[in-house]
Amino acid sequence: MPISLHYSPIVVSDPEAALAFYRDALGMPVAQDVSSGGHRWITLGEPGSAQIVLSDPEAGRSPADGEALEELVVKGALGPWVFATDDLDATFAKAAASGAEVIQEPADQPWGPRDAAFRDPSGNIVRVLQS
């Protein structure tokens, strides 16, 4: 029985700023954007592949859990989230031009991939590797 990853949540402080980064800087298409009870869940990614879901820390959680998650997000303690692209240099240039904080410029890693790293607007660490 095959099994695959369908959604992966990414907690963000500001869904609108995160949307600009993941959609505009990384080029991920929006699959769904749902608001309810003052919260927002934004699903991004290609149909038929694993997708990410951006939401604020209290979306579907207690206020105490939301506060704890917010602290972890600000520290960059969650993740990293690793994405793949067929053109790392173009993706890096676009993300860097968006104002994203660059942690690492494209580099060949001793464990295999060529990759780069950023912080999203909430502080989450995002790595992008050449596929």
Secondary structure as GFF3:
##gff-version 3
##sequence-region A 1 131
A	DSSP	beta_strand	7	11	.	.	.	ID=ss1
A	DSSP	alpha_helix	15	19	.	.	.	ID=ss2
A	DSSP	pi_helix	20	25	.	.	.	ID=ss3
A	DSSP	beta_strand	30	36	.	.	.	ID=ss4
A	DSSP	beta_strand	39	44	.	.	.	ID=ss5
A	DSSP	beta_strand	51	55	.	.	.	ID=ss6
A	DSSP	alpha_helix	63	75	.	.	.	ID=ss7
A	DSSP	beta_strand	81	85	.	.	.	ID=ss8
A	DSSP	alpha_helix	88	97	.	.	.	ID=ss9
A	DSSP	beta_strand	101	108	.	.	.	ID=ss10
A	DSSP	beta_strand	114	119	.	.	.	ID=ss11
A	DSSP	beta_strand	125	130	.	.	.	ID=ss12
###
